[in-house]
Each structure stands twice: as structure tokens, then as C-alpha cells.
């Protein structure tokens, strides 16, 4: 089998290194394991995407669609339009069995749609039904409107053309079937995953706790990057020496604003920002050296970082999002969305009350055994093989 994975949205952050999103990580981990099972993996991606794949250890055949720069509205539109007319997938002169697009954005949907027209089976990953623009005001009004239009159009193209749709949760699958009238026979709920064995080995060998909490995510307003700083200001009021570690990268203006907030709120000695970390051992070691994992995000689905934190054994505090609660349930401490005061109060309680803290330590370790990437990748590959067989059977009987 030859599979073309489409991941055109990868861009460079303010540090000059490629940004890491949960969707990109999911695609790369699946592709790595398909390679181990004998699939010839190709990647249609940006220069930042190739660099990210290299850093995360994926060996594949790469077809570069564009040179990445820091993502902006104009650049976003350019990438989407270029994807619609890109010759990259045709000049490779490779006959693919499957094209696998990573999300609903047009820059991934349009190349996959183009390949579909060449009788290639199309598998599309979807993350959530496009939210109304007014729910994403934190991202800026123009960004919110463009995001919605792009996301909705991409979703509708998938609905009308994809052969198989992987939804990252049962809630997402149900929403696509109910709200956007997707064919329920084509939509399958899948899951994110973790490198369970290697994470547990690192966690078991780590004893020292250097940080009271850690935030690890792409640095964007919708991921709660400003909320986590406000939360920490209140935590420091109760515990002056409390330390928060922030991992990740994002647009230069967002990162600059975060640094200004940290300075203005007097948190320079209490918050450490170290940028993106690609090495799995270093990343898990930093998680293991922290006491809590914080995720005041306004927009998530599955959230691989929660899975990694639970596998390490950390208590997780997050905003109460339906898509997350369906997956993690009682294994996460849920806070009303946007309520910084309650969030901070729960963090303060966990850090000052050892009994409350110990009750949540290790809460999700056993749960995460079922989410090992090997199992997730095998299931997806099996579903794709079944799709191919059904398609061949239909053509033979036509």
C-alpha cells in the first residue's frame, strides 16, 4: 500500500522552529506506525512540516507544497489557494492507494479532493464541527470569520467526497452526522494516543519535582495562554515561590504579549517559558518533574497533552469542554470555562493540600494503557484496508 498524508498547515513559530499541534502529532505518529507495518508513506507538507516530521523521527518520502513562514491571514489564504492548484501530487508520478488529510482546513482538503478525482481512496480526519465565529472572538474577528468559512467549506467538501471519515471523538462523529448531515456509515470515531511504555519508563525514573505546574500547548489565545498567566498570578499570591513551566511556540505577537503580561504582573521569577520541545524524552521528563498539568483551553478535542500528562501520573486541571469531558470524565478536575478565579482556587488547593493532591496522582495511568499509539494506528490501518476492499468489490459489481 502507498499512502499520501496531507499536512499543509505546519508553520514556524516565533522561535523559528516548527509549531506542534495535536493534529499534526497525531498524523505523524500514525504514519510512523504504518511505515513499520509495510506501508510506503509519503507526506505532502510544508518545509516546516518536513522539519517537524524529521524532529519527531518520521521516515517518509516528502513532497513540499510550499516554503513555510510565520502564519498570517494573508499567508493562510495563499496556502489554501496554492493547495487548490498545486502540481506537487501529480508531478511525483506515484500512484497512491490512499490519501489521508489531517483536518478540515482547505489547504489539506483541496489536495486530497484533487487526488480523489484520480480514483484514490480518500480518508479525512475531522476534529470538530466549525464553531460560529462569535464564539472565537479571542482569536480576533477577522480570524474568526475566515476560520469559520474555511473550516465549513472544507467540512462540506469532505462530506460530499471522502470515502472514510475519522472523527477524533464520538461527540465529533455524532455532531458531523447530526449537524452537517454526514453519512453515518462513513464516519468512524477514533482516538488520539500516547507512547505508553516509553512515557511510563521515564516517569518511573524521575523523582525530583522542579515545577509546581506545567502548561504545554501551541501558544494561541484559544488555548488559554493568557488565562494560565492570570491563574498563576493568583496562585503566587497564595504561594510566592510557586513555579509554572510553559512549553510551546506560537505567533510572535502572542508570545510577545505573554512575556509582557508576565513582566507586568510581576511573575518573571515564577513563570518560565522555554519554547517548543520535540524530543520525547525531554518533554516527558519535564512533565514528570512537574506536580500539576494545567489546560485552560477554550477549544480542544481529545487533547493528546492530557493523555501524556495522565500517563505520567499528573493530576490535570482543565476547562470543562464537552468534547474533553466525554473522553476523560472523572480523570480530570473540571473548571467552568473562563472562570480564572475558580481555576486558581483549585490549583492552590491541590498544591497546599497533600491529601487532595495525592488522591488525584496516578488517576489516569491505567486508563491510558488502551490509548497506546500502536493500537490506534493498527485500528486505523485495518479500517482503511476494509474500505479499499469494499471499494474494489463495488467497482467489480458495477
C-alpha positions in Angstrom: 0.0 0.0 0.0 1.1 3.5 -0.8 -0.4 6.3 1.3 -0.1 10.1 0.9 -0.6 12.1 4.1 -1.5 15.7 3.6 -0.3 18.2 6.3 0.0 21.6 4.7 -0.7 23.8 7.7 2.5 23.4 9.6 4.3 26.7 10.1 7.2 28.2 12.0 6.7 29.9 15.4 8.3 33.0 16.8 11.4 31.0 17.8 12.0 29.9 14.2 11.1 26.3 15.0 8.1 24.5 13.6 4.9 24.7 15.6 3.4 21.5 17.0 -0.3 20.9 17.0 -2.2 17.9 18.4 -3.5 17.1 14.9 0.0 17.2 13.3 1.4 15.0 16.1 -1.5 12.5 15.6 -0.8 12.2 11.9 2.9 11.8 12.3 2.5 9.0 15.0 0.0 7.2 12.8 2.3 7.5 9.8 5.3 6.2 11.8 3.5 3.0 12.7 2.0 2.5 9.3 5.6 2.6 8.0 6.5 -0.2 10.5 3.6 -2.3 9.0 5.0 -2.0 5.5 3.0 0.9 4.1 5.0 3.2 1.8 4.4 6.6 3.4 4.5 9.9 1.5 3.9 13.3 3.0 2.6 16.4 1.2 3.6 19.2 3.6 5.4 22.5 4.0 9.1 23.0 4.8 8.1 23.5 8.5 6.1 20.2 8.3 9.1 18.3 7.0 11.3 19.7 9.7 8.7 18.8 12.3 8.5 15.2 10.9 12.3 15.0 11.0 12.4 16.1 14.6 9.8 13.6 15.6 11.6 10.7 13.8 9.3 10.0 10.8 11.0 8.5 7.8 8.9 9.2 4.7 9.0 10.4 1.1 8.4 14.1 1.2 6.7 16.4 -1.4 7.0 20.0 -0.4 3.9 22.1 -1.2 5.3 25.5 -0.1 8.0 27.1 2.0 6.7 28.0 5.4 6.9 31.3 7.0 5.2 32.6 10.2 1.5 32.1 9.6 -0.7 35.2 9.0 -4.1 35.8 7.4 -2.6 36.6 4.0 -0.3 33.6 4.2 -3.1 31.4 5.2 -5.2 32.4 2.2 -2.2 32.0 -0.1 -1.5 28.4 1.2 -5.2 27.4 0.7 -5.3 28.8 -2.9 -2.0 27.3 -3.8 -3.1 23.9 -2.5 -6.1 24.1 -4.9 -3.8 24.3 -7.9 -0.6 22.5 -6.6 1.1 20.2 -9.0 3.1 18.5 -6.3 0.8 15.5 -6.1 0.8 14.9 -9.9 4.4 15.5 -10.7 5.5 12.9 -8.2 4.2 10.3 -10.8 3.3 8.0 -7.9 0.1 6.0 -7.9 -1.3 6.2 -4.4 -3.8 3.8 -2.8 -4.9 6.2 -0.1 -4.7 9.9 0.6 -5.1 10.9 4.2 -5.9 14.5 5.0 -5.2 15.7 8.6 -8.1 18.2 9.2 -10.9 20.2 7.7 -8.8 23.2 6.5 -8.9 23.9 2.8 -5.1 23.6 2.5 -5.4 19.9 3.4 -8.9 19.2 1.9 -8.2 20.6 -1.6 -5.2 18.5 -2.4 -6.9 15.4 -1.1 -10.0 16.2 -3.2 -7.8 16.6 -6.2 -6.3 13.1 -5.6 -9.8 11.7 -5.1 -10.6 12.8 -8.7 -7.8 10.4 -9.8 -9.6 7.4 -8.2 -7.6 7.4 -5.0 -9.4 6.5 -1.8 -9.7 9.5 0.5 -9.6 9.2 4.3 -10.3 12.5 6.1 -9.6 13.3 9.7 -12.1 15.7 11.3 -11.7 17.4 14.7 -14.9 19.3 15.4 -17.8 21.0 13.6 -16.9 24.6 12.8 -17.9 26.8 15.7 -19.8 30.0 15.0 -17.4 33.0 14.5 -18.7 34.9 17.6 -17.5 32.0 19.8 -13.9 32.6 18.8 -13.6 36.4 19.5 -10.4 35.7 21.4 -8.7 34.9 18.1 -9.8 38.2 16.5 -12.9 38.9 14.5 -11.4 38.7 11.0 -9.5 35.5 12.0 -12.7 34.0 13.4 -14.7 34.7 10.3 -12.1 33.4 7.9 -11.6 30.3 10.1 -15.3 29.5 10.1 -15.7 29.9 6.3 -12.6 27.9 5.6 -13.5 25.2 8.1 -17.1 24.9 7.0 -16.3 24.7 3.3 -13.6 22.1 4.0 -16.1 20.0 6.0 -18.7 20.2 3.2 -16.2 19.0 0.6 -15.3 16.1 2.9 -18.9 15.3 3.4 -19.6 15.0 -0.4 -16.4 13.3 -1.5 -14.4 11.5 1.2 -14.6 7.7 1.3 -14.0 7.4 5.0 -14.0 10.0 7.8 -12.1 9.6 11.1 -13.6 11.7 13.9 -11.4 12.3 16.9 -14.2 11.5 19.4 -17.7 10.1 19.5 -19.0 13.6 20.1 -17.3 14.8 17.0 -18.7 11.9 15.0 -22.2 12.5 16.2 -22.0 16.2 15.5 -20.9 15.7 11.9 -23.7 13.2 11.3 -26.4 15.3 13.1 -25.4 18.9 12.3 -23.7 18.5 8.9 -25.7 15.5 7.6 -22.6 13.3 7.1 -23.3 9.7 6.0 -23.1 7.7 9.3 -21.8 4.7 7.5 -18.6 6.6 6.5 -17.9 8.3 9.9 -15.9 6.4 12.5 -14.9 7.7 15.9 -11.2 7.1 16.5 -8.8 8.4 19.2 -5.5 10.1 19.9 -2.8 8.2 21.6 0.4 8.1 23.7 3.7 6.3 23.7 2.6 4.5 26.8 5.7 2.3 27.5 8.3 4.9 27.0 6.4 7.5 28.9 6.0 5.2 31.9 9.7 4.3 31.9 10.7 8.0 32.0 8.1 8.8 34.7 9.2 5.9 36.9 12.8 7.0 36.8 12.0 10.7 37.6 11.8 11.6 41.3 12.5 15.3 41.6 9.7 17.9 41.2 11.1 21.2 40.0 7.8 22.9 38.9 4.5 23.2 40.7 2.6 23.1 37.3 3.2 22.9 33.6 1.3 24.2 30.6 2.2 22.5 27.2 0.3 23.6 24.1 0.6 25.7 21.0 0.6 29.3 22.1 -2.6 30.7 20.8 -5.4 32.7 22.6 -8.0 29.9 22.2 -5.6 27.6 24.0 -5.9 29.7 27.2 -2.4 31.1 27.1 -3.4 34.4 28.7 -5.7 32.7 31.2 -2.9 30.4 32.5 -0.8 33.5 33.3 -3.8 35.1 35.2 -4.3 31.9 37.1 -0.7 31.8 38.1 -0.8 35.4 39.4 -3.5 34.3 41.9 -1.5 31.1 42.8 1.6 33.2 43.5 -0.5 35.4 45.8 -1.1 32.4 48.0 2.3 30.8 47.4 5.0 33.3 46.4 7.6 30.8 45.3 5.3 28.8 43.0 6.8 27.9 39.6 5.0 27.4 36.3 6.7 26.0 33.2 5.2 26.9 29.8 6.2 24.8 26.8 5.3 25.7 23.2 5.5 28.3 20.5 3.1 30.4 18.5 2.7 33.7 16.6 5.3 36.3 17.5 2.6 38.8 18.7 1.0 36.3 21.0 4.4 35.2 22.5 5.4 38.9 23.0 2.1 39.7 24.7 2.6 36.7 27.1 6.1 38.0 28.0 4.6 41.5 28.6 1.9 40.0 30.9 4.4 38.0 32.8 6.5 41.2 33.4 3.6 43.5 34.2 2.1 41.0 36.7 5.4 40.6 38.4 5.8 36.9 37.5 9.3 36.9 36.0 10.6 34.7 38.8 7.5 32.4 38.8 6.9 31.6 35.1 9.5 30.0 32.8 8.8 29.9 29.0 11.2 27.6 27.2 9.7 27.3 23.7 8.8 24.1 21.9 10.3 20.7 22.9 10.4 18.0 20.3 12.5 15.3 22.0 10.0 12.9 23.6 12.3 12.0 26.5 12.9 15.7 27.4 9.2 16.6 27.1 8.1 13.7 29.3 10.9 14.4 31.7 9.6 18.0 32.1 6.1 16.7 32.7 7.3 14.2 35.3 9.3 17.0 37.1 6.0 18.9 37.5 3.3 18.5 40.1 0.2 19.5 38.0 -0.8 19.9 34.4 -2.9 22.9 33.5 -5.1 23.3 30.4 -7.4 26.4 30.5 -8.2 25.9 26.8 -11.4 27.2 25.2 -11.2 24.8 22.2 -10.0 21.2 22.3 -10.8 17.8 21.1 -9.2 14.7 22.6 -6.1 16.8 23.7 -3.1 14.4 23.4 -1.3 16.5 26.1 -3.9 15.4 28.6 -3.2 11.8 27.7 0.5 12.3 28.1 0.1 14.1 31.5 -2.2 11.3 32.8 0.2 8.6 31.6 3.0 10.3 33.6 0.7 10.3 36.6 -0.1 14.1 36.9 -3.3 15.5 38.2 -4.9 17.5 35.3 -6.9 20.7 35.8 -8.8 21.9 32.7 -11.8 23.9 31.5 -15.0 21.9 31.3 -15.3 21.3 27.5 -17.9 18.7 26.3 -15.5 17.2 23.8 -12.9 16.6 26.5 -15.2 15.5 29.3 -16.7 12.8 27.1 -13.2 11.3 26.8 -11.5 11.9 30.2 -14.5 12.0 32.6 -13.6 11.7 36.2 -9.9 11.5 35.5 -9.6 15.3 35.1 -10.6 18.1 37.5 -13.0 20.3 35.5 -13.4 24.0 35.9 -16.2 26.2 34.4 -14.9 27.6 31.1 -13.4 31.1 31.5 -13.5 31.1 35.3 -10.0 32.0 36.2 -10.8 32.5 39.9 -12.2 29.0 40.4 -9.3 27.5 38.3 -6.7 29.3 40.5 -8.5 28.2 43.7 -8.4 24.5 42.7 -4.7 24.8 41.8 -4.0 26.4 45.2 -5.9 23.7 47.0 -4.1 20.9 45.2 -0.7 22.5 45.9 -1.4 23.2 49.6 -3.5 20.1 50.5 -1.4 17.0 50.1 -4.4 14.7 50.8 -6.3 16.3 47.9 -3.2 16.1 45.7 -2.3 12.5 46.4 -5.9 11.5 45.7 -5.5 12.6 42.0 -1.9 11.4 41.5 -1.8 8.5 39.1 -5.5 8.8 38.5 -5.3 8.1 34.7 -2.3 5.7 34.4 -4.4 2.5 33.9 -6.8 4.3 31.7 -4.1 5.3 29.2 -3.0 1.7 28.5 -5.8 1.4 25.9 -4.6 4.5 24.1 -1.1 3.3 23.0 -0.3 4.6 19.5 0.4 1.1 18.3 -3.2 0.1 18.9 -4.7 3.3 17.5 -2.6 3.0 14.3 -3.4 -0.6 13.7 -7.1 0.0 14.0 -7.0 2.9 11.5 -5.0 0.9 9.0 -7.4 -2.1 9.3 -10.3 0.3 8.7 -8.5 1.7 5.6 -7.9 -1.8 4.2 -11.5 -2.8 4.7 -12.5 0.4 2.9 -10.3 -0.5 0.0 -11.7 -4.0 -0.3 -15.3 -2.7 -0.2 -14.4 -0.2 -2.9 -12.9 -2.8 -5.2 -15.9 -5.1 -4.6 -18.3 -2.3 -5.6 -16.3 -1.5 -8.8 -16.3 -5.2 -9.8 -20.1 -5.4 -9.3 -20.8 -2.1 -11.0 
